[in-house]
């Protein structure tokens, strides 16, 4: 029995999942030398948009588990790794939500606002849970946790601004082209 039939998934879906996971890993490594600038969120978001919520969650979670768990710049572990996996899985889910909200609508301000807005919310959520994970895992007091979160604000702002630009410049124009190429309506 093949893995496709055991999972109840057609081979094309598994191929597309693998493609997005591989693309996410390559995109992650490509910019890993630039702190807080990344394309992984965009790739996982697009996977959710194109393949649906379950595939988006799976793509985001697996991509981040592989990227963060085996990162050549330093691997994550424990609660931080769990937070990263959850955060990126939510990027895939946000993409599926975006597809639900914008499909069939004119590709105007509504489309741009939904895509960029959900990209920004996903980035904020990712930064919040990952920045909370370390002080919780380390056993910091509440006051120490606030200091740690405050110290992370400049990095979170860089992440938010860069992801907003990635979504505006890359994701917004790319998704309709990919939809046409993959023939998803």
N, C-alpha and C positions, 0 to 999 in steps of 0.2 A: 504494500500500500504506500503510495507516495505521500510526502508531507502535505502537498496541496490538497489531496482528498481528505486526509485526516483533519486538516484545519477547516475543511469546508470552503476553501478559497480557490478561485481559479488561478492558474499559474501566472496569468498576466498581473494580477494584484500583487502576488509575492515578488514578481520581478520589479514592479514599480516601487514596492516597499524597499527592496534591496537597493534600488537605484537611488532613492531619496536618502537612505541611511548612508550609503557610500558618498554621495554628494555632500551630505552634512559633515561627514568626517573630513573630507578633503577641504571643504570650506573652513572648518575649524582649524585645521593645521595651517592652512594658507595664511591666516591672519593671527596665529597664536603668538607672534612676537610683538603685537601691538596691544597693550593692555586695554581691556574693556571695549575693544572694537571687534565685532564678530559677525559672521554670516549664518551661523548655525540656527539661530532663532528664525531667520527668514526662510531657510530651507525647510525646517520642521513645520512652520506656519503654512508654507505652500503645499507641503505634503498633506496636511490636514484639509486644506482647501480642495485639493484635487482628488483625494482618496476617501475623505469622510472622517468622522470622529474617531472610530476605533483604530483605523490605520494611522491617523494623525497622532493619537496617543502613543501607539506602538512605535512609530517612527521617532517621535521626540524622545521617548524614554530610552529606547535602544541606542539612538545616536548619542545621547548625552552620557549614558552608562559607559559606552565604549570610549567616547572622547575624553570624558573626565576621569574615568577609571584607568585609562592607559595613556594619559597625556604625557608626551615627552618633556614638557615644561614642568611637570610635577603632577602626580595623580591625586585625586581626591579620595577620601574614605569616610566611613561612618555617616553621621547625620548630614554632613555637608554634601556628600555624594548623593544621598537620598533626596535632599532638597534640590540639587541640580537636576536630577532625573525627573522629579515631579514638576519642576519649573519648566523644563523643556517639553515634557509631555503636554503641559498646558498650552504651549505654543502650538502644538499640533491640533489640540482641541479648539483653540482660538481661530485657527485657519478654517476648520470645519464650520464654526459659528459664522465666520465672515462669509463663507460660501452660501450658507443658508440665508443670510441677510441681504446679500447683494446679487445673487443670481437672478437673472430676469429683469434687473433694473438697468437703467441707462448708466453707462460708465462715466458718470459726472461727479459732482462734489460729494454725493452720498457714498458712492463707491470709494473714492479717495479717503473720505473721512472715516468710514468703517475700517478699511484696510489699515490705514496709518494709526487710527485710534486703538484698534485691537493690538496692533504691534507694540504700541507704547504701553498699553496696560499689561501685556504679557511681559515686557521688559521690566516694568516696575514690580510685578509679582515675583519674577525670577530673582531680581536683586533683593527684594525684601526677605523672601524665605531663605535664600542662600546666606545673606548677611546676618540673619537671626540664627542660623544653624550652628555656626562656629561658636559663638559665645554660650549657647545652650549646651553644646557638646563639651565645651571646656569647663562648664560649671560656673560661669561668671555670675555675679550678683546682678540685680536689676540695674543698679547704677553703672556698673561696668559694661553691661549690655548696651545701655544708651550711649556711652562713650564710644564703644565699638561701632555702633550704627552711625553715629555722627562722623566718625573718621572715614566711614565708607561713602558718605554722601558725594564727595567730588568724583569718585570712581563711578558711582551709580549715575551721576549726571552725564559723564562722558559716555557711558553705556546707553543711556536713554537718548541722548542727542544723536549718537552715531546710528543707533537702530532706527530712530525716526527717519533719518536721512536714507538709510538702506531701504526702508519700506517705501518711502516716497519716490526714490530714484530708481530702485530696482524692482521691488515687489509689485507695485501698482502697475507699471507698464508691462511687466513680464507675464503676470498671471493670465490675462486675456489671450496672449499669444500661445501660452502653454495649453490653455483650455482648447483652443482651436487645434493645436497639434495633437492633443490626446483625445480629441473628439468627445469631451465630457460636456454635457449640457446641464 
